[in-house]
Amino acid sequence: MGSQPTTPKLFSGKLFCADCKGPLHADTETQRRKDGTSRRYVSYFCSTYGRSGRCVCSWHRIYEQTLTQIVLTEIQAQSQEVTLDKDAVVERLKQRIDGYNADRLSSDRQEITKLQCRVAELDALTAKLYEDKYGSAISEDTFILLMQKNEQERTAKAERLNVLLSKVDKAEKETAAIHSRAEIIRKYLNLQELDRAVVDELIDHIEIGERTVIDGQRHQDIKIFYRFVGLVK
């Protein structure tokens, strides 16, 4: 009989070291209690450190139970925020799109329409020039001169059109992704338990910083990068 496929841990493949950017690997350990009982814990540690030691990276480690609570709390908070005022959340996230500006986007769309019309006009002029040439309405020299002028303008307009189309398409896709993400996160308002399906649907990756102790208190920087929108601050 073949071996059964291994079920991935809750955050397998999602965690990365904040310093070396290497993946964190899962480790399962059993801790025995004073009353004789035992409990299994899952933790994640920097694979680079595990492979090469402190000369390359440092001991980035976090317990699954701790991270689960952090992620669960953040998802619940974001879901509540979207439920209370979706438009405000969407607008805030849209401002993080590189170069996004609603007025500029509207202006770009208007310019695209004008450019498309002009390119179509130039195509028609090119066809007319050929008709005039073969109909002997214009000389060969005039034909060449007008064709060069026509083609120069058409090339410049087409290049500008392609730039704007790419820019607007990117902004529209990112905006649509933000709206999609808002609808997805809103349904997790009453989420009580985190499972792999939720992690896969919402989270792109998580960066885990090194644990430090400041004034006797433990600190660990954890950055959650969500699908569609990245790091939500």
N, C-alpha and C positions, 0 to 999 in steps of 0.2 A: 504493500500500500504506500502511496506517496505521502509525503509530509503535508500537514495541513498548513494553509497560509497563516502567517503570523499577523495577528491583529495589531495595528500600530498603536503606540501609546497616544495619550490624548494630544500631546503637542509634538509628536515626532515629525521631523522635517520642517517645523515651523520656527524653531529656535536657533538663534545665531549669537555668537559672542560679539559684544559691543565694541571690543578692541580689535581683535584679529579678524572678525567677520566669519570665522569658521563655524560650522554647525555644532550644536550641542547634542550630545548623545544621551540616550536614556539609560539609567542604571536602576536596577531593582534590588533593594536590600531588605533584610528581615531584622527587626529590632525586637529583642526580648525584654519583657517587662518584669518588674520585681514579683508580680503575682504569678509568674510562670507562663503567662500568655505571650503571644508574639503578634507582630503586625508588620505587614509588608509596605514599604514605602517606595515610591518612584521619584527619582531625582534626575536632573539633567546637568551635565557638566561639559565644559569646553573640550572638544575633541583634540584641538591643537595642544592644549596643556596636557591632556591625557597621553598624547603621543610623544611630545617633545619636552614637556616640563616647563619650569618657570623661565628658562632662557629664551623662550619664544612667546609665551603668553602667561596669564595668571589664572588662578582658580576661580572661574566663573561657574557658580553652581546655584541651582534653585530647586526646591522641592515642588513636585507637581501639585500637591495640595495647596501650597502657598500661592503659586501662580494661578491656579484655578480660581481661587477666591478673588484675586486681583482682577483677572480678566472678567469674571462674572459681574463684579461690582461695577466695572467700567461700562460693560455692555448695558447693564440695567440703567445706569445714569444717562447714557447716550440715548437709549430708547425713550426714557422719560422726557428728555429734552426735545426730541423730535416729535413726540406725541403732543407736547404742550405748544410748540411753535415750529412746525415743520418748515415754513417759509423762511424764517429767520436762520435756521440751521443750514438750509440749502444755500441761502444767499451768502452766508459766511464761508461755506466751503467753496463756493464758486469763486470767491475772491482769491483763493489760493491757486487757481488755475493760472499757469504761467502766461502773463500778458493779458489776462482776462479783463475786459472792460465792456460793459453792456453797450454803451454809446459807440465805442470803437467797433464792436462787433456788428452793430446795425449799419454803421458807415461802410464797413468792409463788404457787407452783403449788397448794399446799394452800388458800390464800385464794381462788384462782381457782375451785376446785371448790366451795367454800362459797358464793361469790357467784353462781355459775351456778345452784346449787340454789335460792338465795333469790330470784333473779330469776324463775325458773320458778314458784316458789310465789306470788310477787306477781302474776304473769300469771294464774295460776289464781284468785287472790283477786279480781282485777279481773273476770274472767268470772263468778265467783260473785256479785259485787255486782250486776252487771247482771241476773242471774237473779232475785235477791232483789227488786230494784227493780221489774221488770216482773211479778213474781209477787206484788207488794204485801206482801212480807215485811218490808220496811223503808220508811221514809218518804223523800221526796225530799231533805229536809235531811240526814238521816243518810247517805243515799247520797252526796251531794256531799261531806260531811265526810270520810267514809271513803275516797272516791276521791282526794281531795286528799292525804290522809295516805299512801295507798298509792302514788300517783304520785310524791310527793316522795322516798319511800324508794327506789322503783324507779329513779328518775333518778340518785340519788346512787350506788346500787349499780352501775348500768350504767356510769356514768362511771368509777368505780373499776375495774371489770372491764376496760373498754377500755384503761385505762392499764397495768394489769398484763399483759394479753394482749400488748400492743405491746412492753412491756419484756422479757417472757420470750421472745417470738418473735425479737426482735433478738438476745438473748443466745444462743439456740439456733442461729440462723443463723450467728452469728460463731464459735461453738464448732465447728459442723459444718465451717465453712470452714477452721478451724485444723487439724482432723483431716485434711481433704482435702489441705491444703498439706503436712502432715507426710508423707503417703503419696507426694505428688508429688516433694518434695525428696529423699526417701530413695532414689529410683531413680537419682539423679545422683551417687552415691558415687564411681563410677569415671569421671566425666565428664572427658574430656581436651581436648575442643574445643567452644568456644561457638559456637552458630549462632543464627539469627534465631528459629527455632522454640522453642528453650530460653528465649531472652530474652522472647518473647511469653508463654510459659506461666508463667514465674516472676516477672517484673518488671513492676511498675506504672509506676514512673518512677525516675529518678536525678537528684539535685541535685548540681551541680558547683560547687565553690567556686573562688575565685581562687587562683592559684598564688602562693606567697610563699617567701621565702628567710629562714630563721632560722638563725643561726650557720653559715652556709655550706651549709645543708641545705635542699633543696626540700620544701615542704609544700603539700598541697592537700586540702581537706576534701571528701570524697565520701560522700554518703548514698544508700544503695540502699533504695528502698521496694518491698517485695515485694507481689505480689497476695495478698489474703486477710488478711495480717498487718501490712502497713506496714513501718516501719523496725524491723529486728531488731538489737537491741543486744547 
